[in-house]
Each structure stands twice: as structure tokens, then as C-alpha cells.
Amino acid sequence: MTEKNQANQTGSEQRWSPWRLLPLVVIAAGFAAFFLLGGDQYLSFDALSENRRALMEWRSGNEVVAAAAFMLLYALVTAFSVPGAVWMTIGGGFLFGAIFATVYVVIGATIGATLIFLAARYALGDYLRSKAGPAVRKMEAGFRDNALSYLLFLRLIPVFPFWLVNLVPAFLGVPVWTYVAATLVGIIPGAFVYASVGNGIGAVIDAGGRPDLSIIFDPEIFIPILGLAVLALLPVLYKWIKGKPPAEAVEDRP
């Protein structure tokens, strides 16, 4: 390892302080408070079914405020990584229609995801990278070199936990604006699917049924999304075929 690299790592360790964990402590406190205050009871099908008329009346008289409140609440739900975002998306589709709900969900989710990304990077990013070995740094360099493609793939495919995709890039040196762009674009298809479910949920409730949350895995929906995810990886495949070297050769090369 070069002297410069050693100095950088030593500096990172010296600059790190337990106070840097404060953003993550706030997020953990928000997560705990959500359950202690019974928030999980409100992000559910039963809550939407029981309160749908009151919600529609409130939205009808306060459209701008309702949209702003929805985006703010969605951002907080995402930032605190609490479960129930799917029901919020469905509720948004019920209140605002599929198109507007998709816009509001994408804005709120992107803001919330960026907040937790920044909090994790500030708290632990430098410290974890200073402890990483050559193999991890090489993987980090490869991921960072193709960050937009990899993140789009992870966002598009609905099998990866949203909270996990929010955190991992924070520890791999992904640029903020690359993260924001991939999040903003990558969550559109899934948001639209569930917002569309919400747009017709009134009829489902009246019929005494429940929405099918696995609809996104129906072949006619999942296959096009999978196709978009594969397209997102084409730049990576092109670089591999062309034999493009990594963004950085291993940093500790003598």
C-alpha cells in the first residue's frame, strides 16, 4: 500500500467520531417511534378501507396541501425505512389517480431515499472504506464506474429490498447525483403499477375483496420491467466486451 493511501486511511480514521452516528440514531429512533405510536396500523389495507371516504373528502377540499402532505409523509416513511410504502402508493393512487400518484410517490421516495443515503454515507461510509481490503476496494471501483447501470437494475427489479438498495451505495462511493437519478427513474415502473392498483381499489373494497400485491410479478407486467433492467446493464456488458479496464486499477498498486 502506498504512503499516500495509508495517510488517507489514517486521516479518515482520525476524523471519524461517534457523533457521526447521530443521523443513523435519529433514523433508528424514528423507526422505533413508528411502531410505538402505532403507525403500522395506518399503513394497511384495513386503514385505507375504513377511512377512504374521509380521505377523499379531505383531498377534495385541500388538493395542493394533500399532495404536499403525501409527498412529505412518503419521504419520512422511506427515510425511516418503515414498512408500508406499498400501501401508501396504493392509497396515493386512490386519492390522486395513477399518473399524479406516481409523480408524488417518485418525488417523496427519492427525497427519503437520498436522506438515508446521505446519513449512512456521513456516518459510516469513510470509516468502512478505510477498513476495506483490496478486493472490496476493487469491487467498489467497479460498482462506482458503472453505478448508474447497476443502480437502475437494482431499482427496477422488485425483488431487492428498497431499504437495502438505499444503504449499500452509500458505502461504495456512489456519487449523490448518480444515486438520485437512478432512484428517480428506476422506481417509476413499480410506483405506477401499485398506483394503478390504488386507482381501482374503491371497486375492490366495495366488492369485499383485497388487492393483489403480487400483481407486479404477473408475466405481462414483470417481463417488460425485467427487460428495462436488462437494458440498464447493456453499458456494463459493452464495456466488458470491449475489455475496458476498471475505473481505477487497485489503488494500493505499488
C-alpha positions in Angstrom: 0.0 0.0 0.0 1.4 3.4 -0.9 2.2 6.0 1.8 -0.4 8.4 0.3 -3.1 5.7 0.6 -2.0 4.9 4.2 -2.1 8.6 5.1 -5.6 8.9 3.6 -6.9 6.0 5.5 -5.3 7.2 8.8 -6.8 10.6 8.2 -10.3 9.1 7.7 -10.0 7.1 10.9 -8.9 10.2 12.9 -11.7 12.3 11.5 -14.3 9.8 12.3 -16.2 10.5 15.5 -19.1 8.7 17.3 -21.1 12.0 16.7 -21.2 11.0 13.1 -23.6 8.2 14.1 -26.2 10.8 15.1 -28.1 10.8 11.8 -28.4 7.0 12.0 -29.5 7.3 15.6 -32.3 9.7 14.5 -33.4 7.2 11.8 -33.4 4.3 14.3 -35.4 6.4 16.8 -37.9 7.3 14.0 -38.2 3.6 13.1 -38.9 2.7 16.7 -41.3 5.6 17.3 -43.3 4.5 14.2 -44.2 1.2 15.9 -44.5 2.5 19.4 -47.1 5.1 18.2 -49.0 2.5 16.2 -48.1 3.8 12.8 -48.2 0.4 11.3 -51.9 0.3 11.9 -52.4 3.2 9.5 -50.3 1.9 6.6 -52.5 -1.0 5.9 -55.4 -2.1 3.7 -57.8 -2.1 6.7 -57.0 1.6 7.5 -57.4 2.6 3.8 -60.7 0.7 3.6 -62.1 2.2 6.8 -61.0 5.8 6.1 -61.4 6.1 2.3 -64.4 8.4 2.4 -62.8 10.7 4.9 -59.6 10.8 2.9 -61.4 11.6 -0.3 -63.3 14.4 1.3 -60.1 15.9 2.8 -58.3 15.6 -0.5 -61.2 17.2 -2.4 -61.0 20.3 -0.3 -57.3 20.6 0.0 -55.7 19.2 -3.2 -52.4 21.1 -3.0 -52.0 20.6 0.7 -52.9 16.9 0.3 -50.3 16.4 -2.4 -47.6 18.1 -0.4 -48.5 16.2 2.8 -48.5 12.9 0.9 -45.0 13.6 -0.5 -43.7 14.6 2.9 -45.1 11.6 4.6 -43.8 9.3 1.9 -40.3 10.8 2.2 -40.4 10.2 6.0 -41.6 6.6 5.6 -38.8 6.0 3.2 -36.1 7.8 5.2 -37.1 5.9 8.4 -37.2 2.6 6.4 -40.6 1.6 7.9 -42.8 -0.9 6.2 -46.0 0.1 4.5 -44.8 2.1 1.5 -46.7 -0.2 -0.9 -49.9 0.7 0.9 -49.0 4.4 0.7 -48.5 4.0 -3.0 -51.9 2.3 -3.4 -53.5 4.9 -1.2 -51.9 7.6 -3.4 -53.4 6.0 -6.5 -56.8 6.0 -4.8 -56.6 9.7 -3.8 -54.8 11.2 -6.8 -55.1 8.8 -9.7 -52.4 6.6 -11.2 -50.4 9.4 -13.0 -50.3 12.0 -10.3 -49.8 9.4 -7.6 -46.8 8.0 -9.5 -45.3 11.5 -9.7 -45.9 12.2 -6.0 -44.5 8.8 -4.9 -41.4 9.1 -7.1 -40.7 12.6 -5.6 -41.3 11.6 -2.0 -39.4 8.3 -2.3 -36.4 9.9 -3.9 -36.2 12.5 -1.3 -36.5 10.0 1.5 -34.0 7.6 -0.1 -31.5 10.4 -0.6 -31.8 11.4 3.0 -31.0 7.9 4.3 -28.2 7.5 1.7 -26.5 10.8 2.9 -27.0 9.8 6.6 -25.4 6.4 6.1 -22.5 7.8 4.0 -21.8 10.5 6.5 -22.0 8.2 9.5 -20.1 5.1 8.2 -19.0 5.5 4.6 -15.5 6.8 5.1 -14.9 4.5 8.1 -15.9 1.3 6.4 -13.9 2.2 3.2 -10.8 2.8 5.4 -11.2 -0.8 6.8 -11.8 -2.4 3.4 -9.3 -4.7 1.9 -8.0 -4.6 -1.7 -10.7 -7.0 -3.0 -13.5 -4.8 -1.6 -11.9 -1.7 -3.0 -11.7 -3.3 -6.4 -15.4 -4.2 -6.2 -16.2 -0.6 -5.1 -14.3 0.8 -8.0 -16.2 -1.4 -10.5 -19.5 -0.6 -9.0 -18.7 3.1 -8.9 -17.6 3.0 -12.6 -21.0 1.6 -13.6 -23.1 3.0 -10.8 -25.9 4.3 -12.9 -26.4 1.0 -14.7 -26.2 -1.1 -11.5 -28.5 1.1 -9.5 -31.1 1.2 -12.3 -31.1 -2.5 -12.4 -31.5 -2.8 -8.6 -34.3 -0.2 -8.5 -36.2 -1.7 -11.4 -36.2 -5.3 -10.2 -38.7 -5.5 -7.3 -37.0 -8.5 -5.5 -34.3 -6.3 -3.8 -35.4 -4.7 -0.6 -35.8 -0.9 -1.1 -34.1 -0.1 2.2 -31.1 -2.2 1.3 -30.6 -0.6 -2.1 -30.8 2.8 -0.2 -27.9 1.9 2.0 -25.4 -0.2 0.0 -24.4 2.6 -2.5 -23.6 4.8 0.5 -20.7 2.5 1.4 -19.5 2.1 -2.2 -18.6 5.7 -3.0 -21.5 6.3 -5.4 -21.9 10.0 -6.4 -25.0 11.6 -4.9 -26.5 12.8 -8.2 -26.0 9.4 -9.8 -27.8 7.9 -6.9 -30.6 10.4 -7.2 -31.0 10.0 -10.9 -31.1 6.2 -10.7 -33.6 6.3 -7.9 -35.8 8.8 -9.6 -36.0 6.8 -12.9 -35.8 3.3 -11.5 -38.8 3.4 -9.2 -41.2 4.8 -11.8 -42.5 1.4 -13.2 -43.2 -0.2 -9.8 -44.8 3.0 -8.5 -47.1 3.2 -11.5 -48.1 -0.4 -11.1 -49.2 0.0 -7.5 -50.7 3.4 -8.0 -52.8 1.9 -10.8 -54.0 -0.8 -8.3 -54.9 2.0 -5.9 -56.8 3.9 -8.7 -59.3 1.0 -8.8 -59.2 -0.1 -5.2 -62.6 1.5 -4.5 -64.3 -1.1 -6.6 -62.3 -3.9 -4.9 -63.3 -2.7 -1.4 -67.0 -2.4 -2.5 -66.8 -6.0 -3.7 -65.4 -7.1 -0.4 -62.1 -8.1 -1.9 -58.4 -7.2 -1.3 -55.9 -6.0 -3.8 -53.4 -8.5 -5.2 -49.9 -7.2 -4.2 -48.2 -9.8 -6.2 -49.6 -8.3 -9.4 -46.1 -6.8 -10.2 -44.9 -10.4 -10.7 -47.5 -11.2 -13.3 -45.7 -12.0 -16.6 -47.3 -9.2 -18.6 -46.0 -6.7 -16.0 -42.8 -8.3 -14.7 -41.3 -9.2 -18.1 -41.3 -5.6 -19.5 -39.8 -4.4 -16.2 -37.2 -7.1 -16.4 -36.5 -6.1 -20.0 -35.8 -2.5 -18.9 -33.5 -3.8 -16.1 -31.5 -5.8 -18.7 -31.3 -2.7 -20.9 -29.8 -0.8 -18.0 -27.0 -3.3 -17.8 -26.1 -3.0 -21.5 -23.4 -0.3 -20.9 -21.7 -2.7 -18.5 -21.8 -5.5 -21.0 -20.5 -3.3 -23.7 -17.5 -2.2 -21.5 -16.9 -5.9 -20.7 -16.9 -6.9 -24.3 -14.6 -4.1 -25.3 -12.3 -5.1 -22.5 -12.4 -1.7 -20.8 -10.2 -1.7 -17.7 -11.7 -0.8 -14.3 -12.1 2.9 -13.4 -9.1 2.6 -11.1 -6.6 -0.1 -11.1 -6.4 -1.3 -7.5 -5.5 1.8 -5.5 -2.7 0.2 -3.5 -0.7 -0.9 -6.6 3.0 -0.1 -5.8 
